[in-house]
Amino acid sequence: LPKITAGTAIVMEFVVSPVAYIKTILHAWKYPACAVNGLLLGKMVKGNLLVEDVVPLFHTHLNLTPMFDVALFQAEGHCKAKGLQVVGLYNANELNTENSPSPAAMKLASRIQADFSNAILWQVLNTRIVEHPDKIAIRLYTMAPAKHWEVQDQVGPFGTHDADAPKSFRYTEEKEVLERVENAISMYKYKKLVDWDDHCENCALSVFTEIEV
Amino acid sequence: TMTTLKELVATSATAGSSVRRHREVLEKTASECLRASDIVLSSGKKLVTEHAGSLGRSLWDTHERVLMAALDCGDFETADKTLATLRRKFGLTSQRVRRLEGMRLEAECDYAGALKIYKNVLEQDPADALTWKRTVVVLRDCGDSKAAIEELNDYLKVFAQDHEAWLELADMYIEEQEYNLAKFCFEELIMLQAPNYQFHLRYAELLFTIGGTQNLELARNYFAQALELKPGCLRALYGIVLCLRATGVKGTLQQKLLAVGQSQLIEQYTKYAPNLLPIVKDVLNKDSK
């Protein structure tokens, strides 16, 4: 399995749960005319980082900070109950052709990295958000020792934490994940996705709503 | 609105839906300014192709809406058919038709082509606000935000009451992290539409983002104003708590305000999302960072 270097001596795997990836794509799909972002939730497993879930945040005025602060506090509270941490940020830009993380996205990700040193940033590749995806639509960034966000070659294997063997992962084929994205889109699952902007409009809608994907 | 949108989606998708329900879809999406292009397309298309007679005077407006919804959904077949119909009805020299032709080119990312049409239209009618704004959109789509901002500023010198334009400009400034310039836009918006809580709210969030004691105190006031205009507004309640924690609570009035913020938040979550209450209480009791 691909090992990714983050820093000079650390060698780490970045495992992505299919649910986390699919929800990210659904958030971007739901708001095709907007930039969207969200928090990555996960944990370290035997020295490797697992992204287990995401919390969709905003589709309006991503750069404004007060609601981000509150959402971050709430996510941390939610994480405690689930044995998780806030491990990063995902970001999708408004312009279809903009595939680099915006300065604001990097700022927010750096804030998260200040509390969790292995934090990562997912940049969504807009042109790969299609009805019949054949490629993974995110790019992984890690924090280089010189304190800037550095792109990695791969996003890392898909998988979940194996409950039966707590120190290892159960991996999923990339092909299967892409199929699940296609299914989720065709079944309008994105309409059930709730982000923080939605929660602020209607308190009853929770950003922690689970979606079957 | 969430429930209504659900109903609208259900209506639009059902094959046997009546003409009345399809018209309801179009009316509701128009009156609530919803960009629900998928249902506008399916209901609108149904009406113009099979029940054109029922549309009366709004027949051609509906064609236009179907065209724009089709472009939004990438349904070029429907878009081209609708455009051809409009050309036949209104002629090739119609300003409105030419603007729609420009939009058709925009949808294919032929920005140079679209700009050419718009510049041509504006030469003949420099006061065509809608076409002028499309020029701004094209510049923004090209990624040339500086040019888009400049053009929009020129537009606003002429059409200073256009709040949609001020919002767009604020949006662009925020994206460029030019928060002080975005501030100015929201000040204009608040002057234009003082009862609109959204503008006070965003202005407060902007001030908070810029930071500094003075801005935080001002933000607190605007969050409070937004709360007064929209009771129970979650963003405003959180904003009040955040500002007071950041500046420190000075005096009984501020203590009361903080108490109002905290108690109303707890009230809301108790009523609508009791499972989140423990987390929210944690957030409210947290020390400010």
Interface residues (C-beta under 8 A of the other chain):
Chain A: A33 A35 H61 N63 L64 T65 P66 M67 D69 V70 F73 Q74 G77 H78 E94 L95 T97 E98 S102 P103 A104 K191 H199 C200 E201 N202 C203 A204 L205 S206 F208
Chain B: M2 V9 R35 D141 G143 D171 I174 E175 Q177 R202 A204 E205 L206 F208 T209 A219 L234 R235 Y238 G239 L242 Q268 Y269 K271 Y272 A273 N275 L276 P278 I279 V280 D282 V283 K286 K289
